[in-house]
Amino acid sequence: MPVDANGREAADRYSEEACFVIDSLEQIGSQWRLIVLYDLQEGEKRFNELKRSTGASSRTLSRVLDDLREMGFVDRRLEEDAPVATYYSLTPKGRSLCPVFDEIEAWAQEWLDAPIGERD
């Protein structure tokens, strides 16, 4: 097995580096989490607005928002005036993903829209 400059086997070094990517994807990588995070880039939204714009069921959206809140990506604000309304927005941690979404979008425009012969 090849060894790097620090005497570690290449597979060990790769595993450590890949671990960050894998850990990140485990937190944000589900389809619904990504959709909600992407949608909240536009700003604070009520639960029903998110439901409409994402197409998620109430149960799915509720579960995803709870998960994202637990992980520190989303804040929840309750407005108790009549009618009661719940608002969701990105935390600084959640907003830090905006450039990532921009990069993915740029990559997709370059590589996914191009005809297969032009992707080389």
N, C-alpha and C positions, 0 to 999 in steps of 0.2 A: 504494500500500500504506500503511495507517495506521502512524503512528510513535508510540512511547510517550514518556514524559517524559524518558527518557535518550537519545532520538534513535535508538533501535533500531526496526527494523521489527517490527510485532506478530508476524509469523510467526517471526522469529528468537527473540523472547522466549518464545513458546509452545514452540518446539523445545527451548530450554534447560530450561524447566520440565518438559515432558513427558519429557525425557531421564531425569530422576530416577525417574519412574514406570516408564518402559520398562526402565531398568537394573535396578531392583528386581524387576520381574516376570521378567526374564531369569534372575535368580538363584534366585528362589523359586517362579516361576510354573508349573512343570510340575505336572501332576496328582499324580504320585507324591511329589514333594518336599513339596508342601503337605500331603498326607495324612500323611506321616511326621512332619513338623514339628508338625502338629496333634496327632497321636497321642502324641508325646513330651512334650506339655504335662503329661501325667499323672505324669511322672517317668521315671526310668531303666528301660529295658526290655532284655531279652535279644533277640538276633536272632530267635529262633523266636517270641517273644511278638509282636514287631513284624510278623513274617510272618503270623501268625494274625490279628492285629487289623486289619491293613491289607488283607489279601488279595493282597498282591504276591507274585510268584514269587521264589524265592531269588535268581535272577540279577538281576531288576529291583531288588529291595530292596538287594542288595549294591552295585549301581552307584549307586543313589540315595544310600545312606549314605556311600559314598566321595566322591561329589560334595559332599554337605553337609558332610562333614569338611574337605575341601579349601577350601571357602568359609568355614569357621569357624562354622557353625551347630550342629554336632553334635560331641560328644566320644565317644571309644571307650575302654572300659576292658576289659582282658583279665584274667580270673581264671584262673590256671593250675592251681588245685587240681582234682583229679579230681571230676567231669568238667569239662573246660575250658569256660569260658563267656565270651562276649563281650557286654558291656553297652553300651548307647548312651544318651546323655542330651543335653539341650540345653546349649549354652554360654551365656554371658551374651548374646551376639549372638542366638542362637536364642530365648532366653527373652524378648528384647525384642520379639519378634513376638506374644507372647501377647495384649497389648491389641489388636493389629490383628485377630487372630482373633475376639476378643470383639466388636469393632465390626462385623466382617463378619457374625457370627452375629446380632447385634441388627438389622442392616440386613435380613438375609434373613428374619428373623421378621416384621419390619414389612412388607416389600415383596413377598416371594415367597410368603408364606402367604395374603396378602390376595387376595380375589377381584378380578379385573381392574378392575371398576367402582370399587372402593374405593382403587385405587392412585393416583388423581389428586391 
